[in-house]
Amino acid sequence: MSVLRKNLVMELQVFDDVISQSSLDSIENALAKKVPWHLLQDDYDTGSWSLGGIRTKEDFGEIEEYLLYVLNQKGFDVSTIYRGISNCFRRLDKPKYHQDPGEVSYMFYLNSVWKRYWGAPTKFKLKKYHISRKVYPKPGRLVVFNSKLWHKGTAPNSLMPSRIPGRFSMVFQQS
C-alpha cells in the first residue's frame, strides 16, 4: 500500500449498522416528506446545485438530536459540533470536491434501503488532483473523516428506482 493510500485510510473510518432499521425508516420518511429542502452548492463560484439544508446546533431538530445521541453512544465527543448539513443527491447531480470547515466531519447515510449498484458513493482524496477512494452508501453507515480531506458526494445512477427520492446523508461538522 502506498504511503498516500495509507494516510487516506488513517484519516477515514467507516462504521456500519450504527442506526437501527426502524430508526432509519422513520428518518427516511421524515426526510422525504417533512424536512424542507433548499438548493445548495459545494462551491459558490463554480459548484452545481443539489438539494440540501444547513442547520446550526441551536436549530437542530429531532433527527439531528438523535444522530448526535448515536455519535455520543459510539464514544465521539459531540460538544464542539456546531452545524449539520443534510443532502439529497439525485440523478444527474454533479457536486464538486470540497473541504469542510473545522477538524472532523461525521457523515451518516440515512436511506433505509440502498443497493450498491445504485451508485452514489462519496469520494475522498488527500489532495485535489489525486486518485480517490470511494465509500458507498449503506443504510446506517457512519463515516468519520478529517475535514480537510477533499471529498464529494456523487449522484445515484439510473438503476435507482424512481420511488426513491435520492441518496440521503447528513454531515455534522466539528470545530
N, C-alpha and C positions, 0 to 999 in steps of 0.2 A: 504494500500500500504506500502510495507517495506521501510525502510529508504534508503536502497541501490537502490531500484527501483525509489524512488522519486528523489534521486540525479542524476540518469541517465537521467530522464525526464528533469530535470532542466538544464542539460548540453547539451541538444539536442533540436533543434527547427526545425519544418517542415513547409514549406510554399508551398502551391500548386498554380498552374496556374500563375507562375511569368514570363513565356515566352509564347508569342502568338503562335498559331498553325502554322501560316505562317513562323514565325522565326524558329520554331522547324523543319519544313520541309526543310528549307534552310540549317540549321546547320547539320541536319542528312545527307543530300545529300553531303555536303562538307566533313563530317567525313567519309562517306562511300567511296567517290570517289576521294577526293583531298588531304586529310591530310595524310602525311607519318606516318606509324605506325612502332614501334620498339618493341622488346621484353624487358619487364621489370620484375623485381622481387620485392616483398614486403620485402623480407629478403634475402640479397645476399648470405648468407651461406646455408640456407635451403629452401628458397622460390621457388615456382614453377613459370614458365614463363607464362606471359599473354601479350596481345597487349596493348601498351600504348605509351605515349610520355610526355616528360618533357620540359617545356619552362620557361625560366626566363622572368621576366616582360619586359625586353628590347627586347625580341624576340616575344612578343605577336602578334598574327595576328588578323584578323577581328573578329573571333569567340570569342577569349578571351576578346578583347576590348568591344564587345557587352555585354558579360556577366558581365564584370566589371561595365558597364553602368547600367545594371539591378540591381546589388548589390547596387550601389550608389543611384539609384531611390528608393530602399527599405529602405534607410537610413543607410546602412552599410558604415563604413569608409574603403575605399579601398586603402588608401595611403600607408599602410605598407604591402600590398600583394606583395610578391616577386617572386612567381612562380605559374604555373598552371600545373596540371597533367591530361592528358586525358587517359581514359580507354575504352577498348572494350572487355568486358568479353564474352567469347564464351563457348559453351557447353564443359564440361569436364575441364575447367579451375579450378584451386584449389588455389586461393590466400590465403595467411596466415594472421593471425591477426597481426596488427602493430599499432604503434602510429605515428602521423605526427609530424614534427618539428614545432616550433612556438606555438602560443596560440590558434588561431581559424582557422578552416577549413570550407570552403563553397563548398558544392558539389551540382552540377546540374545534374539531369537526362535529357538526351538530345535526346532520341528516340522520334519520332513524334507519334508513336503508341506503346503502351505496355500493354499487358494483364497480370493481376496479376498471373494467373495460369501458366505463362511462368517462374515464379520464379525470381531468381537473386536479392534477397534483399541484402541490406548492413546490416551487423550485427554489433551491438555496445555493448560494456560492459565496466564497470568501472575497473575491474581487469581481468587479463588474464584468470583466471580459473572460472569466474562467468558465470551465465546464460545470454545469450544475448537478446537484443531487436532487432527486425527486422524492417527495414524501406524498404518497397517495392518501386521499380521504378514506377514512374508515369510521363507521359510527362509534362515537365515544372516544375517539383518539385525541390525545393531548400531545402537542409538540412544543417543547420548551427550547428556546434558542437565544443566542446572543443577538441583541437588537441591531448590531452593526453588520450582521450578515446580510448580503444582498439577497432579496427574495421577492417572489411574486406569485400570486395565485394564477391559475390558468382556467380557461373555460372548459366546461363539460363538452363532450363531443355529441354528435348526432344520435348516438346509441342511447343516451339518457332519455327515458320516457318523458313525453310531454306533460304527464301528470305531476312530475317533479318540478317545483319552481326553479331550482338551481342548486348549486353547491353552497350550503350554509356553513359559515365558520364565524367564530368570534375570537378576537385577539385582545388580550389585556397587556398593557404596556406599563412597565415598572421603571421608576426613575432611579 
